[in-house]
Amino acid sequence: MGSWEHPLSTLSIQGSVRSDGESFNGTVGLEEFAVANRASGGPGGGSGGTVLLFLHLLDIGESAILSSSGGHGSPNGAGGGGGGRIHFHWSDIPTGDVYQPIATMNGSILTSGGLGGDRGGDGENGTVTGKACPKGLYGIFCKECPAGTYKNVTGSDRSLCRPCPAYELPRRAVYTSVRGGIAETPCPYRCVSDRFHMPNCYTALEELIYTFGGPWLFCLLLVGLLILLALVLSVARMKFVGVDELPGPAPTQHGSQIDHSFPFLESLNEVLETNRAEESQSHVHRMYFMGPNTFSEPWHLPHTPPEQIKEIVYEGPFNTFVDEINAIAAYQWWEGAVYSILCVLAYPLAWSWQQWCRKFKLQRLREFVRSEYDHSCLRSCRSRALYEGLKVAATSDLMLAYLDFFLGGDEKRTDLPPRLCQRFPMSIIFGGDGSYMAPFSVQSDNILTSLMSQMVPPTIWYRMVAGLNGQLRLVRRGRLKVTFRSVLGWLEIYANPALKVHGVRVDLAWFQSTACGYCQYGLLVHAVEEDQRASTEHIDGSAKQTEQQPWVKNLRRENRSGQLKENTLLSRAQRSNESNVRWKKSYGGIINTNNLQMLEEKRDIFYPLSFIAHNTKPVGHQDLVGLVISMLLLGDFSLVLLTFLQLYSFSLIDVFLVLFILPLGILLPFPAGINALFSHGPRRSSGLARIYALWNITSLINVVVAFICGYVHYNTQSSSSKKSPFQPWNISMDESEWWIFPAGLVLCKILQSQLINWHVANLEIQDRSLYSNDFELFWQS
C-alpha cells in the first residue's frame, strides 16, 4: 500500500487486512487429489504473503487485524506454512518537540506460522519490521525510549535505548519522559516532591548547608558566627546594663541604718525608717497566714486568736475580721480555670498569671486592713479611731503573708509589748516552698530585726540570715530529706555557736499542716538552756564581750583543726531538742537528724525537671557565664530555625505541630532570654532569668514533638535505602539524619538550664563567702 514517492497519509484499519497462506481442506481430497487418501502425506500449508506499507500514520482499531500468517498443513503429516512479512516504511518521522505517535495499536498484527500435521512441523513465524527510527525513538512504530534510557544512534532495536548513568540522578529524583525521546545525556529528571528543589533535589535546609560547603564546614561557620554574635551581644549587654550586675562580692545589706552624724535634713526614707522603728517598739505579735496562696489553697487565718493577742483583741469581732480576710483572700473559680488552661498551653504564662493574681490579692488585703476595716476587733480605742494596730505584709515570692499586731498606746499595760525573751519560743516561717521559682528564704524585716536586736547584735543576725538563705535556696522540694540535712548541719556549725553567746538558739521546725496537707517550715527561736550559757552570762555587757572572744577563738581553732565534727554538733542538737517536747506540740515539731526521714514529701509529675532546673551555689565569672548563655541562646534560636526548615521538607503539618504543641513554646525562649540578659538590677534580672528557664524547659515538649515527627517520617518514607540513624562521621543531611537538630536542641537546652542556674545564683548570691567552709572567714566577711 502506498509507494515511496506517494506514501499514505493515514491507514486506518477497522476490519481485517490479510495476506495469509492457504490452509489444507480435507473435503476436496477425493475429487481433485486422488492420492490424498492413499499416499503417506498430504499437502502442506501455504506461506504468508508480504505486506509492504508506505505511510505516515497507522490506526488499527480495537477488533481490526493485519495478518500475514502461514496456512495449516494436512493432518497426514504435511507441515504448516511459514509466516509472511509485514514491513512499515514510515515517511517523515517527527522528532523532538514536534513528535507525535505514528501508530495507534488497538487491534492485532499476526505473522505466525501455520500448524503442521501429525508428523509435519509447524511453519516458522514471519517478521514485522519497520523503518530505522531516529535518535530517541525505538521499535517498529518508533516509540519514545522509556524514562531513564536514552538512544543516540539510528535504529529500531530496543537494546539501543541504553540506561542513563546512575551518578547523574540525584537522590529524591526520578527520570521523566521527554517528548520525542531522550537522545543525549544527561537524562531529564524531576524531584519526587515539590518540597525538594532542582537541580540537586535538596530541601531548603540542604540548599543552605551545601551552599556553604557541606555539613562540617557549615557547622564550623555557624559556630564561628555564633561566637562572634555572642561577643557582640555580651558587649552590648554590659554597656546596657551598666554596673547593676558587676561580678564579684557585693556588700551585705545590713538593713536600713540611719547615720545621724550628718547635720542634714532627714530624707523621706529616713522619716519612714523612724516610723518603722517606732512600729517595732509597739509590736505585739506576728500571725502567719496558712496556705501557699494558690488557687486551690489560698491564704487563710485560723479563727481562734493566738494566746499572744488575746489581751488586745475581742474574740467575737476577731472571728468576724478573720471571715472577711479569708473571703478577700479566696480566689474566684474563673481565676483558677484560667490558670489550669494556661498550665496545659504554656506553664510560664500560668506562673505569671498566678503571680499577678497573688500580687492583686496582697494589695487587696492591704487596702482592706489599712482603710476599709474599722479595726473593731482591737481593744485599743486609739487603734480603732486611727485605723491602726493591724498591718498585712508578705514575702517577695507572695507565698507567705503575715498579720502584725501593734499596741495603740492607750492600753496602760506595763507587760506589753513583750520583750524578746518573753516571746520565746518564737516562730519564723520560711517564705517559698522549696521549688525552683520560689526557694525557701527567711525575710528579716525591720520589725523582726528590731526584736532580735534585743539579744543579738544586728550585724550577727543579718549575717546569720544571709548565710541561712544561702543554704535554704539549695533545698529542693521533693528531696527535703536529703537537702534539709545540710541546713541542719549549717545551723549547728555556723549559726548556733555564734547565737549561743547571746543566749539564743534556732532550730529547724515544721508547723501545722493545712487541711490540704500543705506544711510550712521555718525556724523556732528560743533561749539557750541555763546550763549551756552559764559561762557567757555576766552582769554587764563588757564582761560578756570579754568572755565571748576566747570562746569564739577556741571554736574557730577547733573548726580549723578538724576536731569539731558535724556529727558531734548534730548529736548535741538532738539532745537539746529532746527537752523541747512542749514546743513540738505547739509548733508541730523540731526537725533533727532523727526525725528528718519521717518528713512526708509529695512529688508531682514535674519532679524530674528539678534535676534540670534547680538553685545552685554561685560560681562567679558572671561575664563568662553571660557570654556562654548568649552563645547558647543564639545557637538555640539557630537550631530552631534549622529544625523548622527540616520539618518543612517533611511536611507543612509537621511545622504546625511543632509550632503549636505547645503554642509558640519553641520560639519564646529566645526573647525571654534576651529580656533576662538585658534587664537592670540583680533582683529583676534573676526573676526574668527564672522565667527564661521555665520557657527553656517548656520548649522541650516542642522538641519531643519534633522528634516524633522526624521518626514517623523516617519510618514511613518511600526511600528504598535507609541508612543507619547514627553515623557521626558521615553526615549527609538526608532522611536518616532527622535526629541531629532535635538532639542538638535537647543538648543546647540542658546546657542552657545549667548556665541559667549559675547565672541566677551569681545574681542572687553576690557574696560567695556565704558558702565558705571556714567558720572564721564566714563571720569576718
MOTAMO-V414569 format. One line per field, one symbol per residue. ss: DSSP state (H for helix, E for strand, L for the rest). phi: phi as a letter, one per 20 degrees, with the letter a starting at -180 (. if undefined). burial: 1 if it has 16 or more other C-alpha atoms within 10 Angstrom, else 0. A space follows every 10 residues. Layout:
BEGIN
ss=???
phi=???
burial=???
END
This chain:
BEGIN
ss=LLLLLLLEEE EEELLEEELL LLLLLHHHHH HHLHHHLLLL LLLLLLLLLE EEEEEEEEEE LLLLEEELLL LLLLLLLLLL LLLLEEEEEE LLLLLHHHLL LLEEELLEEE LLLLLLLLLL LLLLLLEEEE LLLLLLEELL LLEELLLLEE LLLLLLLHHH LEELLHHHLL LLEEELLLLL LLLLLLLLEE ELLLLLELLL LELHHHHHHH HLLLHHHHHH HHHHHHHHHH HHHHHHHHHH HLLLLLLLLL LLLLLLLLLL LLLLLLLHHH HHHHHHHHHH HLEEEEEELE LLLLLLLLLE LLLLLLHHHL LLELHHHHHH HHHHHHHHHL LLHHHHHHHH HHHHHLHHHH HHHHHHHHHH HHHHHHHHHH HHLLLLLELL HHHHHHLLLE EEEELLLLLL EEEEEELLLL LLLLLLLLLH HHHLLEEEEL ELLLLLLLLL ELLLLHHHHH HHLLLLLHHH HHHHHHHHHH HHLLLLLLLH HHHHHHHHHH HHHHHHHHHH LLLEEEEEEE LLLLLLLLLL EEEEEEELLL LLLHHHLLLL HHHHHHHHHH HHHHHHHHHH HLLLLHHHHH HHHHHHHLLL HHHHHHHLEE LLLLLHHHLL LLLLLLHHHH HLLLLLLLLL LHHHHHHHHH HHHHHHHHHH HHHHHHHHHH LHHHHHHHHH LLELHHHHHH HHHHHHHLLL LHHHHHHHHH HHHHHHHHHH HHHHHHHHHH HHHHHHLLLL LLLLLLLLLL LLLLHHHLHH HHHHHHHHHH HHHHHHHHHH HHHHLLLHHH HLLLHHHHHH L
phi=.mbfecfffb dddddbccce ffdfcffdff edcfefedef bcfeffffed ddddaecccd ffdfcdcbee eeeffeofee fffecccdde dlffcmfefc gebdddecdd cfffeeffdd effffecccb fgeffndbnf dleffggncc bdceqdffff eeffgffeef fmccfcecfn ndebefffbc ffbffddfee leffffffff fdoogfffff ffffffffff ffffffffff fnefcffofd fffdnedeee eeedffffff ffffffffff fdfdbddefe nemdfebffb dffeffgfdf ecceffffff ffffffffff dfffffffff ffffebfgff ffffffffff ffffffffff cefelffeff fffffelcoc bdbbffemdc cbdedcfeod fldeecffff ffeffdecef encneffbff addeefffff ffffcdggff ffffffffff fffefdfncf fefffffgff ffedefgfff fdmccccfbd dgfefenfde daddebefgg fedffdecfd ffffffefff ffffffffff enfedfffff ffffffffed fffffedore ecffdffefe ddddfeggff fedbfcffdm lfffffffff ffffffffff fffffffffe affffffffd cfglfeefgf fffffffdde nfffffffff fgffffffff ffffffgfff ffffedfeff cdeffccfdc fdmeffdfef fgffffffff fggfffgfff fffecedfff dfeegfffee f
burial=0000001100 1011010111 1111000000 0000010000 1111111111 1111111111 1001111111 1111111111 1111111111 1010100010 1110001011 1111111001 1111111111 1111111111 1111111111 1110110001 1011000011 0110111111 1110001111 1000011001 1111111111 0001110100 0000011011 1011001100 1000110000 0000000000 0000000001 0010000011 1111111111 1111101111 1000100010 0110100110 1110110111 1000010010 0100111111 1011101110 1100110111 0011111111 0111001111 1111101111 1111111100 0000011111 1010111111 1111111111 1111011011 1100110111 1111111111 1111111101 1011111111 1111111111 1111111111 1100000011 1111111100 0000011000 0001001100 1100110010 0000010011 0011001000 0011001111 1110010000 0000000000 0111111101 0110111111 1111111111 1111111111 0001101110 1111111111 0111111111 0100111111 1111111111 1111111111 0011000000 0000000000 0011111111 1111110111 1111111111 1111111111 1000110110 0
END
